[in-house]
């Protein structure tokens, strides 16, 4: 199944590594990058002049970002009836039990710590590929 990814992360090195290694893995995912939660919201709400995303999609969300962090983004989309069903996986550097519990409280699909997903994000790509092929993703009709 073809799946689109909204990668919400302000770490340019991580973003580049994810993009490069996803291509190397041969996965058919289109990646749209947002450098923080505010940019991601604009993309999801169709307010960005430069970027858009099509259904079906999965959000990969970092927690520690400027302007609007991952928790603020999660709280905002869960309070928005149109965006509430968005599938979100956390991909962050924080392994804090408090962060993990708080994220799952916002109904995320999974929580991954960047340094635990394997060389070149191999476990991440396997998970996303298997997930996209095993579940029916919601069509949010963003545009």
ChimeraX attribute file (.defattr): number of C-alpha atoms within 10 A of each C-alpha:
attribute: neighborCount
match mode: 1-to-1
recipient: residues
	/A:1	14
	/A:2	13
	/A:3	20
	/A:4	19
	/A:5	20
	/A:6	22
	/A:7	23
	/A:8	28
	/A:9	26
	/A:10	20
	/A:11	13
	/A:12	11
	/A:13	10
	/A:14	15
	/A:15	17
	/A:16	11
	/A:17	13
	/A:18	19
	/A:19	17
	/A:20	12
	/A:21	16
	/A:22	21
	/A:23	13
	/A:24	10
	/A:25	13
	/A:26	9
	/A:27	16
	/A:28	13
	/A:29	19
	/A:30	17
	/A:31	20
	/A:32	18
	/A:33	23
	/A:34	20
	/A:35	19
	/A:36	24
	/A:37	26
	/A:38	19
	/A:39	18
	/A:40	27
	/A:41	19
	/A:42	15
	/A:43	21
	/A:44	23
	/A:45	15
	/A:46	15
	/A:47	14
	/A:48	13
	/A:49	8
	/A:50	7
	/A:51	15
	/A:52	18
	/A:53	20
	/A:54	17
	/A:55	16
	/A:56	19
	/A:57	23
	/A:58	22
	/A:59	22
	/A:60	22
	/A:61	29
	/A:62	26
	/A:63	24
	/A:64	17
	/A:65	17
	/A:66	13
	/A:67	11
	/A:68	18
	/A:69	19
	/A:70	23
	/A:71	18
	/A:72	13
	/A:73	18
	/A:74	23
	/A:75	15
	/A:76	15
	/A:77	17
	/A:78	15
	/A:79	10
	/A:80	10
	/A:81	8
	/A:82	14
	/A:83	18
	/A:84	16
	/A:85	16
	/A:86	22
	/A:87	17
	/A:88	21
	/A:89	21
	/A:90	23
	/A:91	23
	/A:92	19
	/A:93	14
	/A:94	18
	/A:95	14
	/A:96	10
	/A:97	9
	/A:98	9
	/A:99	14
	/A:100	17
	/A:101	11
	/A:102	13
	/A:103	22
	/A:104	14
	/A:105	11
	/A:106	15
	/A:107	17
	/A:108	19
	/A:109	14
	/A:110	15
	/A:111	20
	/A:112	20
	/A:113	17
	/A:114	19
	/A:115	14
	/A:116	12
	/A:117	16
	/A:118	12
	/A:119	11
	/A:120	18
	/A:121	18
	/A:122	14
	/A:123	14
	/A:124	20
	/A:125	20
	/A:126	15
	/A:127	13
	/A:128	18
	/A:129	17
	/A:130	12
	/A:131	15
	/A:132	19
	/A:133	13
	/A:134	10
	/A:135	9
	/A:136	9
	/A:137	17
	/A:138	13
	/A:139	12
	/A:140	16
	/A:141	11
	/A:142	14
	/A:143	11
